[in-house]
Amino acid sequence: MLKRSAYAGGLLLISLGFGFVYQSGQVPATELASIDFMGNYSITDPAYKTKTTVTLKNGQRVMKTNGLPNHPTGDFPNSGNPNRISVQRLTYSIPVTPQLSGKAVWAREPGVALNGVKFEPGTAERFVCENGENYRIEALQELIDLGLDANHAHVQPT
């Protein structure tokens, strides 16, 4: 369930409304709607080791996160994905008031969830055919097992 979104200077902030979100370890999921994601906030979930803090500073929305989701994930590594979920040290700085540049810009990471998990839609694996041609395999397909979990997510090498 989509809770709230805000276009923010090239990155899209999205809350997926999972039932395991806590603000500062205190707010149960039933009160998720009461969190002001447009201001300063913190999501800390001891069960999933999620640590994300967002502060407004000098016209920027600064997110510092360990990149761990605050909800159940699949088992990684698995038969289709040899990578482990691991703590990251990520910082995103997004303008509070973005300005339209009028230019199209490619973005490898076009967004980050409110819990600090980045979106990388171009993470498809590479497949080399016998004739040497290279193809990108999208994650949601039935040709190759990429080890996706119930969230249609997979872990990349870090």
HELIX and SHEET records of a PDB file:
HELIX    1   1 ALA A   29  SER A   34  5                                   6    
SHEET    1   A 4 SER A   5  ALA A   8  0                                        
SHEET    2   A 4 LEU A  11  ILE A  14 -1                                        
SHEET    3   A 4 GLY A 111  ALA A 113  1                                        
SHEET    4   A 4 LYS A 118  PHE A 119 -1                                        
SHEET    1   B 4 TYR A  41  ASP A  45  0                                        
SHEET    2   B 4 THR A  50  LYS A  57 -1                                        
SHEET    3   B 4 GLN A  60  THR A  65 -1                                        
SHEET    4   B 4 LEU A  90  PRO A  95 -1                                        
SHEET    1   C 2 GLU A 125  VAL A 128  0                                        
SHEET    2   C 2 ASN A 134  ILE A 137 -1                                        
END                                                                             
